[in-house]
Amino acid sequence: MRVRLLLLLTLITSSLVCEAIAQAPPQQQVIRIPDGGTSGRMESIFIPPKAEAPFSFTLVTDWTRPMNNGGNFTLTNERHIVRDSKGRIYQERWILVPKGSNIKSWMDIFQITDPDQHTWYNCKTATKECNLFRYDLTTRDNFQPPIGTSGPLSDGTGFRQHEDLGLRSVEDQETHGYRETTTFNPGTMGNDQPLVVRREFWYSTHLAVNLISIVDEPMTGKQVFTAKELSTAEPDPSFFEVPADYKVVNRLSE
């Protein structure tokens, strides 16, 4: 099942990436990265290193999956995400817990990326250890919403329908809504009926971030990401410093 899921996500992402490259002007890299999905742990919204667009907000995640008896099972968490005017990003990763339960979530990882220094610190709170990797995105990249055009998929496996949902205010930010519905033909991914994947997101052009993102896939369930408590003030620089009591392990050569 995981192999099929990864193949499905690859098909969706590849079609977007191919279109992005085709539309890119000379000397400029256009990047369109969709939210959600799974690769080991659940993926979340994409935060680009855009300069001169600082923010901080709390991201609320609800991940709902169907049960065999017709009901649903929902996991949830909240995590803090911060970006400064230099494009540096701090974001926390919190454990998903059953929604409405007495189980408390906790932060197991935080990450710090710096587009100027090309550094990515992945820090584990349990061991107080940060692995240092290379970070390749830059503030010069042209970040755009991950949208395509309506029509057959390039590999002939199905059809994509693009809808423009217009403008909407989210957390006092103007956002533009889009809905992408991708239908894979029977037999494409081991499916005996059409397999439908829907993505709806409300994109802030100023921040280059989706403030609301909904990903509905039959094999992984429905993921809803919602930003709240948004501030566009310059954040405290201490967010982008590795704590003094954390050990740094250099993985740049790997």
JOQUI-V979360 format. One record per residue. N is the residue number from 1. RES is the residue in one small letter. PHI is phi in whole degrees, 0 to 359 (999 if undefined). PSI is psi as a letter, one per 20 degrees, with the letter a starting at -180 (999 if undefined). D_FIRST is the distance of its C-alpha to the first C-alpha in whole Angstrom. Layout:
N|RES|PHI|PSI|D_FIRST ; N|RES|PHI|PSI|D_FIRST
This chain:
1|m|999|g|0 ; 2|r|296|h|4 ; 3|v|297|g|5 ; 4|r|297|g|5 ; 5|l|298|g|6 ; 6|l|295|h|9 ; 7|l|296|g|10 ; 8|l|297|g|11 ; 9|l|296|h|12 ; 10|t|295|g|14 ; 11|l|299|g|15 ; 12|i|294|g|17 ; 13|t|293|g|18 ; 14|s|299|h|20 ; 15|s|295|h|22 ; 16|l|290|g|23 ; 17|v|296|g|24 ; 18|c|299|g|26 ; 19|e|294|h|28 ; 20|a|298|g|29 ; 21|i|295|g|30 ; 22|a|296|h|32 ; 23|q|268|i|34 ; 24|a|286|p|35 ; 25|p|288|r|38 ; 26|p|304|q|40 ; 27|q|68|j|40 ; 28|q|225|p|37 ; 29|q|261|o|33 ; 30|v|268|p|32 ; 31|i|238|p|29 ; 32|r|231|o|26 ; 33|i|241|o|23 ; 34|p|286|q|21 ; 35|d|277|r|20 ; 36|g|74|a|17 ; 37|g|99|a|14 ; 38|t|225|p|12 ; 39|s|208|n|12 ; 40|g|88|f|13 ; 41|r|248|r|15 ; 42|m|295|p|15 ; 43|e|282|r|17 ; 44|s|231|b|20 ; 45|i|284|q|23 ; 46|f|274|p|25 ; 47|i|248|o|28 ; 48|p|274|q|30 ; 49|p|276|l|33 ; 50|k|284|p|36 ; 51|a|276|q|39 ; 52|e|58|k|42 ; 53|a|215|m|40 ; 54|p|290|q|39 ; 55|f|196|r|38 ; 56|s|213|q|36 ; 57|f|203|r|34 ; 58|t|259|p|32 ; 59|l|261|p|28 ; 60|v|263|p|27 ; 61|t|240|p|23 ; 62|d|237|p|22 ; 63|w|240|o|18 ; 64|t|251|p|18 ; 65|r|234|q|15 ; 66|p|285|q|16 ; 67|m|257|r|16 ; 68|n|296|h|16 ; 69|n|272|j|20 ; 70|g|97|i|20 ; 71|g|273|a|21 ; 72|n|231|q|19 ; 73|f|236|p|19 ; 74|t|241|p|20 ; 75|l|254|q|20 ; 76|t|212|q|23 ; 77|n|198|r|25 ; 78|e|226|q|28 ; 79|r|213|q|29 ; 80|h|264|p|32 ; 81|i|229|p|31 ; 82|v|224|p|35 ; 83|r|223|p|36 ; 84|d|256|a|39 ; 85|s|292|i|41 ; 86|k|274|i|41 ; 87|g|87|j|37 ; 88|r|288|q|36 ; 89|i|233|p|33 ; 90|y|241|p|33 ; 91|q|215|q|30 ; 92|e|264|q|29 ; 93|r|239|o|25 ; 94|w|246|q|25 ; 95|i|294|p|23 ; 96|l|286|p|21 ; 97|v|230|q|23 ; 98|p|300|p|23 ; 99|k|293|p|25 ; 100|g|84|i|28 ; 101|s|271|r|28 ; 102|n|271|j|31 ; 103|i|284|p|28 ; 104|k|267|p|29 ; 105|s|284|q|27 ; 106|w|212|q|29 ; 107|m|277|p|28 ; 108|d|257|h|27 ; 109|i|216|q|27 ; 110|f|229|q|29 ; 111|q|229|q|29 ; 112|i|231|p|32 ; 113|t|239|q|32 ; 114|d|229|o|36 ; 115|p|290|h|36 ; 116|d|283|g|39 ; 117|q|272|i|39 ; 118|h|58|l|35 ; 119|t|243|q|34 ; 120|w|223|o|31 ; 121|y|262|p|31 ; 122|n|250|o|28 ; 123|c|248|p|30 ; 124|k|263|p|29 ; 125|t|288|h|31 ; 126|a|292|h|31 ; 127|t|255|i|32 ; 128|k|52|l|34 ; 129|e|229|p|33 ; 130|c|245|p|32 ; 131|n|274|p|30 ; 132|l|260|o|32 ; 133|f|242|r|30 ; 134|r|277|p|31 ; 135|y|245|o|31 ; 136|d|260|i|31 ; 137|l|290|q|31 ; 138|t|228|r|35 ; 139|t|287|i|37 ; 140|r|275|i|38 ; 141|d|292|q|35 ; 142|n|260|o|34 ; 143|f|271|p|32 ; 144|q|229|q|31 ; 145|p|298|q|29 ; 146|p|280|m|25 ; 147|i|241|q|26 ; 148|g|241|b|27 ; 149|t|237|q|29 ; 150|s|291|q|28 ; 151|g|146|r|27 ; 152|p|297|q|25 ; 153|l|293|q|23 ; 154|s|297|h|24 ; 155|d|265|j|22 ; 156|g|75|j|22 ; 157|t|270|i|19 ; 158|g|176|b|20 ; 159|f|217|q|22 ; 160|r|241|p|23 ; 161|q|246|p|26 ; 162|h|256|p|27 ; 163|e|233|p|30 ; 164|d|264|o|32 ; 165|l|265|j|33 ; 166|g|84|a|36 ; 167|l|259|q|37 ; 168|r|201|q|37 ; 169|s|273|p|38 ; 170|v|231|p|36 ; 171|e|53|l|37 ; 172|d|64|j|41 ; 173|q|245|p|39 ; 174|e|286|p|39 ; 175|t|235|q|35 ; 176|h|247|p|34 ; 177|g|265|q|31 ; 178|y|222|q|29 ; 179|r|228|p|26 ; 180|e|242|p|23 ; 181|t|244|o|22 ; 182|t|250|p|19 ; 183|t|248|o|18 ; 184|f|265|p|16 ; 185|n|295|q|18 ; 186|p|305|p|16 ; 187|g|88|i|15 ; 188|t|290|g|14 ; 189|m|233|k|10 ; 190|g|79|j|10 ; 191|n|269|p|12 ; 192|d|264|i|15 ; 193|q|229|r|16 ; 194|p|304|p|17 ; 195|l|254|p|14 ; 196|v|247|p|16 ; 197|v|242|p|16 ; 198|r|241|p|19 ; 199|r|228|p|21 ; 200|e|234|p|24 ; 201|f|211|q|26 ; 202|w|243|o|30 ; 203|y|258|p|31 ; 204|s|270|o|34 ; 205|t|296|h|36 ; 206|h|298|g|38 ; 207|l|267|i|36 ; 208|a|60|k|33 ; 209|v|222|q|30 ; 210|n|279|o|28 ; 211|l|274|h|30 ; 212|i|225|p|28 ; 213|s|216|p|24 ; 214|i|235|p|22 ; 215|v|238|o|18 ; 216|d|238|o|17 ; 217|e|235|p|13 ; 218|p|297|h|12 ; 219|m|268|i|8 ; 220|t|238|i|10 ; 221|g|97|a|13 ; 222|k|248|p|17 ; 223|q|246|p|18 ; 224|v|238|p|22 ; 225|f|244|p|24 ; 226|t|226|p|28 ; 227|a|276|p|31 ; 228|k|219|r|34 ; 229|e|56|l|37 ; 230|l|284|p|37 ; 231|s|228|p|40 ; 232|t|254|j|41 ; 233|a|284|q|44 ; 234|e|294|p|43 ; 235|p|283|r|42 ; 236|d|296|p|43 ; 237|p|300|h|43 ; 238|s|295|h|42 ; 239|f|301|h|38 ; 240|f|258|j|38 ; 241|e|246|p|40 ; 242|v|290|p|38 ; 243|p|305|q|40 ; 244|a|297|h|42 ; 245|d|269|j|41 ; 246|y|259|p|38 ; 247|k|271|p|37 ; 248|v|257|p|36 ; 249|v|251|o|34 ; 250|n|283|o|34 ; 251|r|246|j|31 ; 252|l|298|h|33 ; 253|s|273|i|33 ; 254|e|274|999|29
